[in-house]
């Protein structure tokens, strides 16, 4: 298991992002509570995403449906016991 350092994002779509350069994996937490990871994601593209004025627009144009991904969880589906 990998430990990721989450970076808070100023975005209306995302709450935070994390990137594992050695694994080329991008993790995105959506404001909806969804958590996804995107595989084979280039390091430079992660920097471009962080620098984008609109992270949501960058995601729609450059990430969504362009990389293999996995839906990891929906926070609203999980409650503490």
Backbone bond lengths (Angstrom), bond angles and torsions (degrees), N, CA, C in turn:
res aa  C-N    CA-C-N  psi(-1)  N-CA   C-N-CA  omega(-1)  CA-C   N-CA-C  phi
1 X - - - 1.450 - - 1.533 108.82 -
2 X 1.304 116.12 142.08 1.451 121.83 -179.51 1.522 109.99 -104.55
3 X 1.322 115.43 145.15 1.454 121.67 173.42 1.517 106.76 -98.66
4 X 1.321 115.70 129.68 1.466 119.47 -179.20 1.521 109.30 -114.22
5 X 1.321 115.05 146.82 1.463 121.73 174.75 1.515 108.14 -97.56
6 X 1.321 115.88 113.92 1.460 121.07 -178.29 1.521 110.30 -80.99
7 X 1.309 115.34 135.70 1.457 123.12 176.95 1.528 108.16 -107.64
8 X 1.342 118.98 116.67 1.469 120.15 177.42 1.533 109.86 -61.75
9 X 1.325 115.92 141.97 1.462 121.00 -179.10 1.518 110.74 -116.98
10 X 1.321 114.90 142.39 1.460 121.85 172.23 1.527 106.02 -89.54
11 X 1.324 116.00 90.85 1.459 120.90 -172.65 1.517 109.70 -154.02
12 X 1.315 115.91 147.21 1.470 119.91 175.30 1.526 111.20 -84.13
13 X 1.340 117.32 -9.20 1.464 122.14 -177.29 1.525 111.93 -105.79
14 X 1.336 117.08 -39.66 1.461 122.45 -173.54 1.526 111.28 -116.30
15 X 1.336 116.08 149.41 1.462 120.07 172.12 1.518 110.86 -95.47
16 X 1.355 117.22 -35.29 1.453 120.29 -177.30 1.520 110.70 -162.96
17 X 1.340 113.73 165.76 1.453 121.29 178.61 1.523 108.34 -140.63
18 X 1.307 115.90 154.87 1.459 122.46 174.28 1.523 107.42 -143.59
19 X 1.320 115.56 152.03 1.459 119.48 -178.75 1.514 109.55 -140.73
20 X 1.328 115.85 130.75 1.461 122.21 173.84 1.522 107.31 -106.11
21 X 1.326 115.93 100.40 1.467 120.57 -175.37 1.521 111.67 -61.78
22 X 1.331 117.61 -41.64 1.463 120.80 -179.49 1.517 113.12 -62.71
23 X 1.321 116.10 -28.22 1.471 122.14 179.67 1.523 111.89 -100.48
24 X 1.337 116.40 -8.92 1.472 122.49 -175.87 1.529 110.56 52.55
25 X 1.339 114.98 47.56 1.459 121.32 -177.33 1.523 110.06 -122.50
26 X 1.322 115.09 127.84 1.458 123.13 176.93 1.523 108.32 -102.64
27 X 1.324 116.40 132.42 1.459 122.81 174.61 1.518 107.94 -112.39
28 X 1.318 116.49 132.43 1.460 121.22 178.58 1.527 110.18 -128.74
29 X 1.332 115.62 129.17 1.462 121.92 172.25 1.522 107.44 -102.45
30 X 1.314 114.97 120.94 1.465 121.43 179.17 1.524 109.29 -88.81
31 X 1.312 116.73 153.62 1.466 121.42 178.00 1.535 111.37 -61.52
32 X 1.313 116.71 -23.35 1.465 121.52 178.48 1.530 112.31 -70.80
33 X 1.344 117.50 -10.85 1.456 121.42 -176.89 1.520 113.01 101.20
34 X 1.314 116.60 -6.62 1.468 120.90 -179.96 1.521 110.19 -74.45
35 X 1.334 116.06 144.77 1.455 122.57 175.05 1.520 108.09 -127.07
36 X 1.330 115.58 123.91 1.457 121.98 -179.40 1.518 109.63 -126.86
37 X 1.339 115.62 152.44 1.460 119.81 168.39 1.524 108.30 -123.43
38 X 1.320 115.10 144.74 1.463 124.28 -177.61 1.516 107.66 -119.52
39 X 1.330 116.02 127.23 1.461 122.09 -172.74 1.526 112.21 -97.73
40 X 1.327 114.58 156.93 1.469 122.62 179.15 1.522 111.06 56.51
41 X 1.327 115.30 41.31 1.461 122.62 -175.95 1.529 109.03 -94.71
42 X 1.336 118.26 119.14 1.466 121.31 -174.75 1.537 113.03 -66.26
43 X 1.340 117.21 141.29 1.469 120.67 179.66 1.530 113.18 -56.37
44 X 1.326 117.60 -41.78 1.468 119.78 -178.66 1.524 110.76 -63.47
45 X 1.328 116.16 -34.81 1.467 118.59 179.70 1.531 110.80 -69.34
46 X 1.333 116.84 -31.81 1.468 119.31 174.57 1.532 109.95 -62.74
47 X 1.321 117.36 -44.07 1.464 120.80 177.88 1.530 110.92 -63.37
48 X 1.338 116.77 -39.54 1.468 120.58 177.59 1.532 110.51 -63.07
49 X 1.324 116.54 -41.20 1.470 121.16 178.18 1.530 110.31 -60.46
50 X 1.340 116.62 -48.01 1.463 120.39 -179.49 1.523 112.32 -62.74
51 X 1.337 116.90 -32.43 1.462 121.38 -178.16 1.527 113.15 -83.29
52 X 1.318 117.45 -12.15 1.467 120.99 -176.23 1.530 111.22 -64.54
53 X 1.329 115.92 138.88 1.467 120.81 176.32 1.521 110.79 -62.96
54 X 1.335 116.35 -39.39 1.457 121.77 177.57 1.525 108.34 -120.55
55 X 1.320 115.89 105.62 1.466 120.52 -179.89 1.537 110.76 -65.50
56 X 1.331 116.46 -37.41 1.460 120.07 178.80 1.515 112.13 -64.08
57 X 1.318 116.73 -42.76 1.461 120.56 178.90 1.526 110.63 -67.36
58 X 1.333 116.45 -41.24 1.464 119.86 177.93 1.526 109.66 -61.18
59 X 1.333 116.23 -44.38 1.460 120.81 178.84 1.526 110.93 -58.36
60 X 1.323 116.75 -48.32 1.469 120.68 -178.21 1.525 112.27 -62.01
61 X 1.322 116.70 -37.69 1.465 120.83 -175.73 1.520 114.21 -86.88
62 X 1.346 117.60 -27.55 1.459 119.30 -169.29 1.522 116.46 -125.94
63 X 1.323 117.87 -10.36 1.466 119.73 -176.15 1.519 112.06 -121.63
64 X 1.333 117.00 -52.68 1.468 121.06 -177.15 1.532 110.37 -55.63
65 X 1.322 115.51 131.05 1.475 123.82 177.77 1.528 113.58 63.69
66 X 1.335 118.04 15.88 1.467 120.91 179.38 1.524 112.68 -116.42
67 X 1.324 117.26 -10.82 1.459 122.15 -178.92 1.518 109.80 -134.70
68 X 1.336 116.75 147.73 1.465 118.36 172.09 1.526 108.35 -61.84
69 X 1.320 117.09 142.11 1.455 119.89 -176.99 1.515 110.70 -143.67
70 X 1.326 114.58 166.92 1.455 121.45 175.04 1.518 108.21 -139.29
71 X 1.327 115.60 132.78 1.465 121.32 173.46 1.522 106.34 -81.62
72 X 1.331 117.40 119.12 1.457 120.64 -175.34 1.518 112.83 -90.73
73 X 1.332 117.86 -44.79 1.448 119.56 178.47 1.514 110.96 -171.04
74 X 1.316 113.35 165.42 1.461 121.53 171.67 1.516 106.00 -118.53
75 X 1.330 117.01 117.40 1.458 120.34 -175.67 1.523 112.77 -58.34
76 X 1.316 117.27 -33.39 1.462 120.76 -179.35 1.528 111.28 -66.09
77 X 1.347 117.43 -21.36 1.467 121.55 -179.48 1.518 112.70 -81.11
78 X 1.343 117.23 -13.79 1.453 120.50 -174.32 1.517 110.19 -117.36
79 X 1.318 114.70 131.85 1.454 119.36 177.37 1.526 108.49 -122.80
80 X 1.296 116.22 151.16 1.469 120.59 178.37 1.515 108.82 -70.19
81 X 1.320 115.33 142.18 1.468 118.81 178.50 1.498 111.49 -102.18
